Amino acid sequence: MSALLRTAEAAGSPTRLVPVLKDGALTIWDSLAICEYVAERFPGVGLWPEDAAARALGRSAVAEMHSGFQALRRECPMELSIRASVDLSDDAARDIRRVVAIWRDLVGRFGGPFLVGGWSIADAFFTPVATRFRTYGVNLGEFGDDGTAAAYAWRLLQTPEFLEWEADALSDARVINR
């Protein structure tokens, strides 16, 4: 059994997967549900923008990210510790073009620097995509980017929170058996 599976079981995840959030007797086992729960519990933190249109479009982008982009996920798994190149299928290229379109539209519509203005849950959901693009050397210009999406990806990977998380992840000596 992998270390990750043992961690999920120890945390009491009903799906035996991570993430899982325990809040007293409440167990929440899905990343989007966890984010929405935390945003509702702590509205002053500003995990979603106050503007209803920005919030709705941010949630739409998150929902699409949460359930989509299967070819990109399959062909470019998240791996922080390597730099590699990959031959992308037409489906993965289509996924990347869609991500670029979402990023360009939202950053342009709300004036950035992040998808719906200030940093939000939407940016948390797209940070792993930015790491995939970096890991596999994806040139977003080849997928319709005018520089907006590449600059956004760079900003995501420069946030102090991501840099701290990445350093912790890369220094973790545990090996996950697959």
URNORQUI-V625404 format. One record per residue. SS is DSSP state (H for helix, E for strand, L for the rest). Layout:
# URNORQUI-V625404
ss
SS
SS
This chain:
# URNORQUI-V625404
ss
L
L
H
H
H
H
H
H
H
H
L
L
L
L
L
L
L
L
L
L
E
E
E
L
L
E
E
E
L
L
H
H
H
H
H
H
H
H
H
H
H
L
H
H
H
L
L
L
L
L
L
H
H
H
H
H
H
H
H
H
H
H
H
H
H
H
H
L
L
H
H
H
H
H
H
L
L
L
L
L
L
L
L
L
L
L
L
L
L
H
H
H
H
H
H
H
H
H
H
H
H
H
H
H
H
H
H
H
H
H
L
L
L
E
L
L
E
L
L
L
H
H
H
H
H
H
H
H
H
H
H
H
H
H
H
L
L
L
L
H
H
H
H
L
L
L
L
H
H
H
H
H
H
H
H
H
H
H
L
H
H
H
H
H
H
H
H
H
H
H
H
L
L
L
L
L
L
L
